[in-house]
Amino acid sequence: MSLVEPGDTGTVGPVSVKRAKRSYAMLRTVGALVLREMSTSYGRKPGGYIWAIIQPLGTILVLAFAFSLLQKTPSLGTSFVLFKATGLLMFQMFRSIQRMVSASLSYSSALLVYPGVTWIDAVFARFLLNGMVSVLVAVLILSGDIVIEQLWLIYDWVLIVEAVALTLLLALGIGMLTCYLSERFEIFNNIWNMFTTPLMLSSGVLYLYDGLPKFAKDVLWYNPLVHVIGMMRAGFYSTYHPQYLSATFVMLCGLVPLVLGLLLLRRHHRDLLTR
């Protein structure tokens, strides 16, 4: 008994097979690029992945010690380390992933001459690896501090996961757009670095947004990192209920540059690689 309906030309099967093969080929390519990224970005440095933990941990400890000399208690809770970590780790997650995604084309330009490697493979591989590393580092540092200081917390896992997911989306979106802009305009990186240098001070890493004057709140509300850091802290501190958070605003700040970056890179990636 035939399973092919009358009038069926038999083209659906081959097309589906081709799409499946294309998907598997992309997975293999991305996997190979991730392994290359692991060996070049971390494998050649003394200490390798240990530095991915030591660098943010060292910054957190220095900030916590400095502020403990200026204040009797942190703005939330009793641990200076946890308060700084919940802010700094989200900020560094965004900054490191955005920088890696932004440099995807220049980093993998030698491999993009091969027909089996596409620009989207290079971007996604860098995002995937650095996203996993950033999340793992955050988990290790936060859980380690909680265990060492014997902190008893009531977690809101929905807010914590939402904060991490929105930070990843924001980093990918802005990284995608800056990837195009940095390759198209040589001066863009200088302008971007100048613009983002004070970003840590304006993102609520060192303080609570709620304690700022009204005119400062009105300006800093439009910094999406203020929202994700507030969500992260609300997830760890059950007594903290910020009213200014807007997940919709952060999603727009991530999705709009993501779509623009995808469209621009799809149209102009060949021109950028030959510059």
KOLLUM-877097 format. One line per field, with one value per residue (C-alpha): residue in three letters; y, x negated, z. Coordinates in steps of 0.02 Angstrom, whole numbers, plus 50000, padded with zeros to 5 digits. Last residue first. Layout:
KOLLUM-877097
rest	(ALA;...)
py	(Y;...)
px	(X;...)
pz	(Z;...)
END
This chain:
KOLLUM-877097
rest	(ARG;THR;LEU;LEU;ASP;ARG;HIS;HIS;ARG;ARG;LEU;LEU;LEU;LEU;GLY;LEU;VAL;LEU;PRO;VAL;LEU;GLY;CYS;LEU;MET;VAL;PHE;THR;ALA;SER;LEU;TYR;GLN;PRO;HIS;TYR;THR;SER;TYR;PHE;GLY;ALA;ARG;MET;MET;GLY;ILE;VAL;HIS;VAL;LEU;PRO;ASN;TYR;TRP;LEU;VAL;ASP;LYS;ALA;PHE;LYS;PRO;LEU;GLY;ASP;TYR;LEU;TYR;LEU;VAL;GLY;SER;SER;LEU;MET;LEU;PRO;THR;THR;PHE;MET;ASN;TRP;ILE;ASN;ASN;PHE;ILE;GLU;PHE;ARG;GLU;SER;LEU;TYR;CYS;THR;LEU;MET;GLY;ILE;GLY;LEU;ALA;LEU;LEU;LEU;THR;LEU;ALA;VAL;ALA;GLU;VAL;ILE;LEU;VAL;TRP;ASP;TYR;ILE;LEU;TRP;LEU;GLN;GLU;ILE;VAL;ILE;ASP;GLY;SER;LEU;ILE;LEU;VAL;ALA;VAL;LEU;VAL;SER;VAL;MET;GLY;ASN;LEU;LEU;PHE;ARG;ALA;PHE;VAL;ALA;ASP;ILE;TRP;THR;VAL;GLY;PRO;TYR;VAL;LEU;LEU;ALA;SER;SER;TYR;SER;LEU;SER;ALA;SER;VAL;MET;ARG;GLN;ILE;SER;ARG;PHE;MET;GLN;PHE;MET;LEU;LEU;GLY;THR;ALA;LYS;PHE;LEU;VAL;PHE;SER;THR;GLY;LEU;SER;PRO;THR;LYS;GLN;LEU;LEU;SER;PHE;ALA;PHE;ALA;LEU;VAL;LEU;ILE;THR;GLY;LEU;PRO;GLN;ILE;ILE;ALA;TRP;ILE;TYR;GLY;GLY;PRO;LYS;ARG;GLY;TYR;SER;THR;SER;MET;GLU;ARG;LEU;VAL;LEU;ALA;GLY;VAL;THR;ARG;LEU;MET;ALA;TYR;SER;ARG;LYS;ALA;ARG;LYS;VAL;SER;VAL;PRO;GLY;VAL;THR;GLY;THR;ASP;GLY;PRO;GLU;VAL;LEU;SER;MET)
py	(52285;52115;52045;52198;52186;52003;52044;52181;52115;51982;52094;52239;52132;52039;52199;52286;52137;52124;52314;52311;52149;52198;52372;52313;52168;52288;52401;52254;52189;52353;52377;52542;52473;52390;52261;52219;52120;51952;51998;51877;51893;52078;52098;52015;52114;52279;52229;52190;52358;52469;52377;52444;52625;52729;52737;52826;52995;53005;52923;53057;53196;53109;53097;52922;52801;52688;52655;52565;52583;52512;52418;52538;52555;52732;52698;52539;52632;52766;52692;52647;52808;52826;52643;52663;52819;52734;52576;52677;52763;52624;52629;52477;52340;52425;52466;52288;52206;52350;52292;52111;52155;52265;52121;51983;52081;52132;51955;51885;52018;51981;51795;51828;51947;51831;51683;51782;51854;51683;51608;51721;51666;51674;51696;51629;51680;51565;51685;51545;51460;51619;51680;51516;51514;51690;51661;51491;51538;51700;51611;51479;51613;51706;51546;51489;51659;51666;51499;51528;51708;51666;51518;51619;51756;51639;51529;51685;51738;51574;51427;51285;51392;51426;51608;51635;51546;51685;51815;51726;51860;52006;51943;51900;52060;52129;51960;51956;52135;52111;51949;52032;52188;52103;51971;52105;52209;52060;52003;52179;52203;52040;52033;52204;52160;51985;52049;52187;52059;52115;52140;52284;52455;52381;52406;52513;52614;52693;52557;52422;52512;52483;52301;52261;52349;52254;52089;52116;52163;52008;51897;51972;51935;51770;51680;51706;51694;51513;51475;51472;51487;51547;51597;51486;51380;51525;51627;51517;51342;51382;51484;51340;51221;51343;51358;51169;51160;51301;51207;51043;51126;51217;51054;50971;51112;51102;50913;50936;51067;50954;50807;50914;50969;50788;50731;50873;50849;50684;50749;50707;50706;50553;50530;50439;50307;50167;50000)
px	(48116;48155;48240;48351;48412;48459;48550;48656;48833;48836;48736;48857;49013;48942;48880;49047;49141;49023;49021;49212;49218;49102;49163;49340;49317;49247;49400;49519;49430;49469;49411;49450;49549;49406;49459;49313;49361;49332;49154;49080;49207;49230;49044;49048;49200;49116;48961;49070;49160;49007;48926;49065;49003;49158;49199;49032;49101;49262;49176;49041;49172;49264;49113;49039;49081;49193;49055;48958;48769;48607;48673;48816;48785;48716;48551;48522;48559;48428;48314;48460;48467;48278;48263;48403;48323;48154;48234;48332;48182;48150;48328;48400;48319;48359;48536;48576;48514;48590;48762;48734;48654;48802;48921;48814;48773;48954;49016;48888;48934;49119;49090;48986;49115;49259;49170;49145;49322;49401;49283;49346;49228;49254;49082;48983;48801;48666;48526;48429;48584;48665;48499;48468;48644;48622;48448;48483;48651;48584;48433;48548;48660;48511;48433;48597;48625;48445;48462;48632;48602;48436;48513;48667;48566;48450;48594;48692;48544;48546;48426;48453;48405;48230;48176;48256;48113;47985;48115;48150;48089;48132;48309;48341;48272;48441;48493;48342;48366;48552;48517;48386;48488;48654;48583;48474;48626;48724;48575;48547;48721;48758;48574;48572;48717;48650;48478;48544;48643;48772;48928;48955;48871;48718;48686;48564;48514;48351;48228;48349;48356;48172;48177;48328;48251;48087;48177;48288;48141;48044;48194;48218;48036;48016;48161;48118;47937;47965;48022;47844;47718;47581;47670;47664;47816;47931;47963;47875;47921;48099;48131;48072;48187;48331;48291;48296;48464;48532;48480;48552;48716;48722;48695;48833;48952;48904;48928;49101;49145;49086;49186;49342;49320;49293;49453;49566;49526;49620;49738;49893;50042;50116;50057;49895;49910;49926;50000)
pz	(50149;50073;50228;50246;50066;50091;50253;50172;50153;50288;50403;50384;50408;50558;50639;50617;50689;50839;50862;50883;50984;51126;51172;51138;51259;51390;51374;51388;51544;51631;51810;51897;52043;52135;52266;52381;52536;52449;52404;52277;52136;52170;52147;51977;51923;51973;51875;51724;51737;51761;51615;51502;51524;51489;51674;51697;51640;51742;51890;51890;51890;52033;52147;52168;52308;52202;52075;52208;52208;52140;51988;51957;51770;51760;51848;51748;51586;51613;51477;51362;51259;51241;51192;51064;50987;50971;50902;50773;50697;50571;50505;50415;50520;50686;50627;50573;50732;50830;50772;50818;50985;51029;50998;51072;51230;51256;51229;51351;51481;51454;51485;51642;51717;51674;51754;51915;51912;51892;52021;52159;52296;52483;52559;52705;52688;52755;52704;52619;52548;52481;52412;52321;52249;52180;52112;52035;51959;51886;51810;51733;51658;51583;51514;51434;51354;51295;51208;51129;51077;50994;50901;50851;50770;50675;50614;50561;50454;50359;50358;50234;50084;50154;50142;50312;50398;50380;50432;50597;50719;50604;50580;50763;50840;50894;50961;51077;51135;51170;51263;51376;51412;51447;51563;51643;51689;51753;51858;51926;51995;52087;52136;52218;52334;52366;52415;52528;52625;52754;52650;52530;52523;52607;52794;52893;52741;52682;52733;52678;52511;52478;52534;52424;52275;52294;52319;52166;52056;52111;52078;51905;51858;51952;51869;51685;51740;51789;51612;51548;51689;51572;51411;51256;51301;51342;51186;51058;51120;51171;51013;50905;50999;50976;50790;50771;50860;50753;50596;50656;50704;50537;50443;50544;50497;50314;50314;50389;50260;50119;50190;50201;50021;49966;50053;49996;49812;49791;49660;49761;49642;49721;49899;49935;50072;49946;50000)
END
